[in-house]
Amino acid sequence: MNVLLTGGAGYIGTHTAVELISAGHDVVVVDALSNGNAEAIRRVERITGHAVPFYPEDCSDPVVMEKILTDHPIDAVIHCAGLKAVGESTEQPLRYYRNNLDALLTVCEAMQAHGVRRMVFSSSATVYGDPAHVPITEDMPLSVSNPYGATKLFIEQILRDLAAADARWEIISLRYFNPIGAHESGLIGEDPHGVPNNLFPYIAQVAAGRRDKVRVFGDDYDTPDGTGVRDYLHVTDLALGHLAALEHLAGTPGHRVYNLGTGTGTSVLESIAAFERACGRRIPYEVVGRRPGDIATCYADPSAARRDLGWQTTRSIDEACADAWRWQSANPRGFAGG
Ligand code: WQD
């Protein structure tokens, strides 16, 4: 299929592009580079040996979307474009609602105008809020506590309404848990701008000597070792989840949601220990106060994706740490190092 990948120069987007191309699909990327990097597209081409038409533009611009869908016979869209920092969204709600909702609405309107009605949407486990119990299944209550999570919830509702109004739409929303790691080549990986919000890129930068220690946000949670527990899945497994969803879409009208996770919880201290095993270095840390808004435990029941999409994770957290360390070591300044 010819696939338009919005946000395709970002962490999830680049890894998804590699797996789509490796599976024989043709990929076109549009990315405004608010989080992504044009060098990452060149790395995707190097890994796959295929050219990737790239539009360094904002997909919320109708003129941009009209040009892309006119220039390319697109069969499906994988929509990853969006701002995604929880804390920042709380400080800048209007920017997040405008950016994330405008992008989705413009992309869907352009698709509809061109008769393209297959979409995989990058959603997030953050729509579950603080779950009443774990593992989390797709039918559990949804609740959000920040504008970023709200944009994911609102977009899922928009897509549900779209599919209900026109049965020709075939849509899957993928609720990511916590993606980590990097492509095995070490050529692409997570390259956060500024101080990493997320645990794993922060650990990687401490291991590389770019930061002095990991601050562990609380060890007084009701978890086995007191630190936060999450479902960390290898980004390549996540990318393959997009491929499975895309190939499942044909002939399945409606809107469906699937958890993409390992089904296993890992604590902050276990994550630090796993990275120490991967890099062969001690990673200093200090326990500090809880981060506002954090929950104790969150991990997936991924059985629906296994049943319907034939997808499950296969890579371990140790493999993810080894791949992340290979990327970090080879690219100490991320893509800026060229
Ligand atoms: C993981 C654990 C922290 C940093 C977020 C978003 C979610 C999704 C994934 C986009 C928690 C602890 C973290 C640090 C720490 N993003 N931690 N020190 O919060 O589960 O999910 O990223 O879709 O929407 O909410 O991930 O990596 O920030 O935190 O102790 O420096 O690590 O308390 O227990 P989170 P995270």
Residues whose N, C-alpha, C, O or C-beta is under 5 A from the ligand:
A	BS01	WQD	K84 V86 S124 T126 F177 N178 N197 N198 L199 F200 Y202 R215 V216 F217 G228 V229 R230 V268 D294 I295
